[in-house]
């Protein structure tokens, strides 16, 4: 794989997913996060387990020779529901990796609303576990209830706190503590998964994914629990990412830094 250079301006908001502009959708208080129709649920099982799960395993294995380290740490908690936080560096693998880590536990991934904006694929995305974030304040009550119900169903809720995709990025971008509010409130175990890269003999990227946790906070204050969980996960991900083994196939250079160097 030929090495690339990408210039960025803002670590928190720049996105290099390469996906074109999508239609907008309103995700409000009346959005149906959980479909309990029996026919829909049967169709979801067929799509999710019969077709997509095997494809996810094959895709990650054949394209990236993916190896997962520490997956056994999750096993004791698969019957209690859990939160899984990871770095956002791949399309479409970031939609597959959590399913491999949590299998046979279902994984529900928090996504941007535009992921369910296309009518033709909206039901498919929901069947694959997409949980879109609300587009207005009134929608957050239903969103929070949906996440709580998935935890009660003993499933995994997956969150990419960096929010935006930076392909093959080998660092960990700063992220706020807001997405840790959910485990801070319900006390469910928190795990981190960190995707790292290796260079194969043929020069192609290989993925090694590390799983760390469980993480809890005993602080009596919810806000402090939120911050402690964020800091613990960030520290764990940095420890996995910032090693000599993590090979950079794409170099990311901040535009302001480049100007300063020229001066």
Secondary structure, 3 states (H helix, E strand, C coil): CCCEEEEECCCCCCCCCCCCCCCCCCCCCCCCCCCCCHHHHHHHHHHHHHHHHHHHHHHHHHHHCCEEECCHHHHCCCCCCEEEEECCCCCCHHHHHHHHHHCCCCEEEEECHHHHCCHHHHHHHHHCCEEECCCCHHHHHHHHHHHHHHHHCCCEEEECCCCCCCCCCCCCCCCCCHHHHHHHHHCCEEEEEEEEEEECCCCCEEEEEEEEEEECCCCCCHHHHHHHHHHHHHHHHHHHHCCCCCCCCEEEEEHHHHHHHHC
